[in-house]
Amino acid sequence: MPAPDPGILAHCVAIVMARDERDSVALMRLAEKLRFAVVVADSPALGHDRFDHRLVFYLVHFDFDPEARERLLYERRHAGSVSVSFAPVILFLRDATPEEVLLNIEMGFDDVISVPEDGQVIATRLAAQIGQEHLYIETRNYLGPDRYRMDKPGHHRKPAEEHAQLTILRTPEAGVHIVRRQVVAKRR
């Protein structure tokens, strides 16, 4: 599989989420350097309808505490719009440990990027969210990327409850498309 093309971000929208204006401006500056077509700060008045024709990324600043991160993820995943519910939500952490990265992956972020990091590396990782299938899991209490995707090859956890596996594909042309939905029974 060829490496993701960071140029694809020029067809996407970045919505920046931060606790204060200074952090928001810093993350917006980064998104502009990554060459997103549109970069805006999250706001209740924003209204996501105007971005339906483009793929939206949520870029989250590290200054949110774990409870606020969980609330943020819940609100996005249960937004009622496929383009928002399955939009990539990317967390930027400062000098994160592997344990912090794994904790936030398991929380439900699509990717967790430890900064500082090279801009080309960040752009390539974000571009990997586009044009290829991603597995999402839906349970009674969770909707988001497969939390176990960080497991070592060959090691699979048994599902504790019945859940749905949703295969999604994101493209700038079509937005988010659910390719497959499969119900998986609880294993004994």
C-alpha positions in Angstrom: 0.0 0.0 0.0 1.5 3.4 -1.0 2.1 6.0 1.7 -0.7 8.4 2.4 -0.5 11.6 0.4 -0.5 14.6 2.8 -1.7 16.8 0.0 -5.2 15.4 0.4 -5.6 17.6 3.6 -6.1 20.5 1.2 -9.6 19.1 0.6 -10.5 18.8 4.3 -11.6 21.0 7.2 -9.9 21.2 10.5 -12.0 22.2 13.5 -9.7 23.0 16.4 -10.7 22.3 20.0 -8.8 23.9 22.8 -9.6 25.3 26.3 -8.4 28.8 25.7 -7.7 31.2 22.8 -3.9 31.0 23.0 -3.9 27.2 22.6 -6.6 27.4 19.9 -4.5 29.8 17.9 -1.4 27.6 18.3 -3.3 24.5 17.0 -4.9 26.5 14.2 -1.4 27.7 13.1 -0.3 24.0 13.0 -3.4 23.1 10.9 -2.7 25.9 8.5 0.9 24.7 8.1 -0.5 21.2 7.4 -2.4 22.9 4.6 -6.0 22.1 5.5 -8.4 23.9 3.2 -10.4 25.5 6.0 -9.3 25.9 9.7 -11.7 27.1 12.3 -12.0 27.1 16.1 -14.8 25.0 17.5 -17.8 26.9 18.7 -21.4 26.2 19.5 -22.4 28.6 16.8 -20.2 26.9 14.2 -22.9 24.7 12.7 -21.4 21.7 10.9 -23.9 21.6 8.0 -21.8 24.0 5.9 -18.9 21.5 5.9 -21.0 18.5 4.7 -19.3 18.6 1.3 -15.9 18.3 2.9 -14.2 15.8 5.2 -13.9 17.3 8.7 -11.1 16.6 11.2 -11.3 17.5 14.9 -7.9 18.5 16.2 -7.9 18.4 20.0 -5.4 20.2 22.2 -3.7 18.3 25.0 -4.9 20.7 27.8 -8.3 18.8 28.2 -8.4 16.6 31.3 -9.4 12.9 30.7 -13.1 13.5 31.7 -13.4 16.4 29.3 -11.8 14.3 26.6 -14.4 11.5 27.2 -17.2 14.1 27.0 -15.8 15.6 23.8 -15.6 12.2 22.2 -19.1 11.2 23.3 -20.5 14.5 21.9 -18.8 14.0 18.5 -19.6 10.3 18.2 -23.3 10.8 19.0 -23.8 14.0 17.0 -26.5 12.4 14.8 -24.6 13.1 11.6 -22.5 10.4 9.9 -20.0 13.0 8.8 -19.5 14.2 12.4 -19.9 10.9 14.3 -17.3 9.2 12.1 -15.0 12.2 11.6 -11.4 11.7 12.6 -10.8 13.0 16.1 -7.1 13.5 16.7 -5.5 14.3 20.0 -2.2 16.2 20.3 -0.3 15.4 23.5 2.9 17.1 24.6 5.8 14.6 25.1 3.5 11.7 25.7 4.6 8.4 27.1 3.6 5.2 25.3 1.1 4.5 28.2 -0.6 7.9 27.7 -0.9 7.3 24.0 -2.4 3.8 24.5 -4.8 5.2 27.2 -6.1 7.8 24.8 -6.3 5.3 21.8 -8.4 3.1 24.1 -10.5 6.1 25.0 -11.5 6.4 21.4 -9.3 8.9 19.6 -8.6 8.1 15.9 -4.9 9.0 16.5 -2.8 10.4 19.3 0.2 12.5 18.2 2.9 13.4 20.6 4.3 16.9 19.9 6.7 18.3 19.0 6.8 16.2 15.9 7.9 16.9 12.3 5.1 18.5 10.2 5.5 16.0 7.4 5.1 13.1 9.8 1.9 14.7 11.3 0.5 15.4 7.8 1.1 11.8 6.7 -0.5 10.4 9.8 -3.6 12.6 9.3 -3.7 11.6 5.6 -3.8 7.9 6.7 -7.3 8.6 8.0 -8.5 9.2 4.4 -9.0 6.8 1.5 -8.7 3.5 3.4 -11.1 1.5 5.5 -11.2 1.9 9.2 -12.9 -0.4 11.7 -15.2 1.2 14.2 -16.9 -0.6 17.1 -20.4 0.2 18.4 -21.5 -1.1 21.8 -24.0 0.1 24.3 -21.4 2.4 25.8 -18.9 3.1 23.0 -18.8 4.2 19.4 -15.4 4.8 17.9 -12.4 3.2 16.4 -11.5 -0.3 17.3 -9.9 0.2 20.7 -7.9 -3.0 20.3 -6.1 -1.9 17.1 -2.9 -1.4 19.1 -2.8 -5.1 20.1 0.3 -7.0 18.9 -0.3 -9.1 15.7 -1.9 -12.4 16.5 -3.3 -11.3 19.9 -7.0 -10.7 19.9 -9.2 -10.0 22.8 -12.6 -11.7 23.0 -15.6 -9.4 22.9 -17.2 -9.1 26.2 -20.6 -8.2 24.7 -22.5 -8.2 21.5 -21.4 -5.3 19.3 -21.4 -4.0 15.8 -18.3 -3.7 13.6 -18.6 -0.8 11.2 -16.2 -0.5 8.4 -16.0 3.1 7.3 -14.3 4.9 4.4 -13.5 8.6 4.4 -12.9 10.5 1.2 -13.0 14.2 0.4 -15.4 13.6 -2.5 -18.0 11.5 -0.6 -17.3 12.4 3.0 -17.8 9.4 5.3 -19.4 6.3 4.0 -20.2 3.2 6.1 -19.1 0.3 3.9 -20.2 -2.6 6.1 -22.0 -3.2 9.3 -21.7 -6.6 11.0 -23.1 -7.7 14.3 -20.7 -9.8 16.4 -22.1 -12.0 19.1 -20.6 -12.2 22.6 -18.1 -15.1 22.8 -18.1 -17.4 25.7 
